[in-house]
Amino acid sequence: MATADSTPPAADSACIEKHDSTGCCCDVPKTRAAKRCSKIQKRKADIFLRKGRTDSKFNATVLRRLMMSKINRPPMSLSKIVATAANKHSSKAHEGKTIVLVGTVTDDNRLLELPKLSIAALRYTNTARARIVAAGGEALTIDQLAMRAPTGANTLLLRGPKNAREAKPYVESKGRKFERARGRRRSKGFKV
């Protein structure tokens, strides 16, 4: 017979229903129920789910991207943001819109003049935030955006290049013994 110390608390469907903002009733980590409770807690605390419970496609997209792994939340530089949203062809269409990026905004010192932009992102590098504010723009958090535009009205959702990582071209398993050497080329042929 198991003692009270060795057995984890039974977490059934009633456990899932008991959640409130104070915490989870499953105190034992690494159990399936505790992981499930933790995920539900995160979703309950998420401002995009709490804010009006709208059926907004924008909110669903942002929530899905918030739950993604770090590799799937790539950074985007200020120069790419300007090239996409504030260039001479599309600046009138995107004028007055808040640019939303579920990831990091990084600085690009090759960009000499930064226009006034309103950007909402998960995080900013120090120099990127300083340049945005110095240009008269706004560097918002995702929570501040949810308070300002609950359904994502007047926003432009961007995403960084996911496959532009240094490791991406080298991660390839092909053939019988999965050789990745010899110049790391697709043909695996030797070249001096």
N, C-alpha and C positions, 0 to 999 in steps of 0.2 A: 504494500500500500504506500503510495507516494505521500510525502509530507507536504505541508502547506508552503514551505520554502522552495521546494524543487519544482512544483507544477506552476506553469504560467496561468494567469487568469483566463478563464474561458471567454473568448470574444465572439459573440454571436451577432446577429443582425441588430439586436437591441443596443449593442455597444456602438454601432455605427449611428444609431438614432440619437444617442445621448450627447452628441457634440455641441459644444458652444464655443464662444470665443476664448474661454479660459484655458482649454487644452484638451488633450486626448485622455480617455479613460483607460487606454491600453498602455500600461507603464513599462511592460517588458519589451525591449527593443528586439529587432530581428525576427519577430514572428510575423506571419503573413497578415494577421489581423492588425498588428501595430503599423505595418507599412501601409496597409489600406487606410487605416485611420489617419495616418500622417498625410497621405495624399488628399483625403477629403478635407482635412484641416486647411491645407494649403489652398484648395479650391474655394473653401468657405471664406478664407481671409482675402482672397483675390478681389481687388476692387472692381475688376471688369465683370465679375459675376454678381457682386453685391449691388453695383450701381444700376438700379432700376430693373434688373433682370430683363434687359432688352433682348430681342431676337436679332440683334445687329450682326451682320456678317463680318464687319470690321472687328467687333469685340471677340467673336469666335476665332478669327485669324490671329489676333494679338494674343489671346489666351493660349492657343495652340503653340505659338512661337515662344511664349514665356515658359512653357513646359518642356521645350526642346533642350537637348544637351548643348554644351558649350560650343562644340564643333559646328553645330547647326545654327548658332547665333553669331555669325561672323561679323567682324568689325567693318566699319565703312569710314573712309577718310572724308574730310571736309571738301576736298577737290572733287571727289566722286559725287558727293551730295549736290554741290554747286553745278557740276556738269549735267546732272540728271534733272534737277528741279529749278535751277535759276539761270539756265542758259538763255540765249537770245530768242530761241525758237519757242520754248515752252514757258518762259517767265510770266507771260500774261495769263496763261491758263492756270498756273500754280500760284499766282499772286495772292497773298493773304492767307495761304494755307499753312497749316502746321505740318512739318515733315516728321514722320514717325519712323523710328528705327528700333527694333527689338534686338539690341546689341550695343556695341561700344562705338562712340564717335571719336575718331582719332584726328590729330592735326596733320596738316601737310604743308611744310614750309615752302614748297614750290608754288603754292597758291599765294599770289601777292596781295590781291584785293578780295576781301570777303564781303559779300553783300549782306544786308540785314536779313537774318533768317530766324524763324521760330522753329526750334527742333526739340522733339521729345524722344529720349532714348533711355536705355537702362543705365548706362554710365558714360562718362566723358573723361578723356585724358585732361590733365590740368591745363595744358596749353590750348587744347581745343575749346574748352569752356571759356577760358580767358579771351580768346579771339572772337568767339560768338558774342560775348557780352560787350567787348570793346567795339564791335561793329554795330551795336545798338540792337542786337537780336536777343532771343530768349533761349536758355538752355533748360528745358523742362524735364521733370521725371515722368515716368509712365503714370504714376499716381496722380500727379498734377494734371496731366492730360485727361485722365478719366473724369476728374471733377469739371474740367473745362468743356470737354466734348464727350459726353457719355456714350453717344452712338457713333462717334468717329466722324461727325460732320465736319467738313472743311479741313480734311487731313489728307496727306499723301503718304502712303505706306511704302517704305523702301526696305530692301534687304541687301546685305553685302554679298560679295562673291564667295559662295560656299566652297568651291573647288579650287580656290587660288592659294591653298596652303602649300607650304614647302614639301610636306610629306606626301601629298596626294599622288603625284606621278610615280612614286616609288612603291606604293602599296598595291602590289599586283601579284596574284597567285595564279599561275598558268603552267600547265605541263605536269609531268609525272612527279617530279621531286620539288616543284615550286622554287625554281631558281630565280633569284632576284639580282644576281651579281653580273659580272662581265659588262660593265658600263651601264647597267640598269636600262637597257633598251628593250623594246618590245620583242625584237627578234631573238634576243639573247645571244646574238652573234658576237664573236670576239673582234675587237677593233683596237689597234695600238694607238 
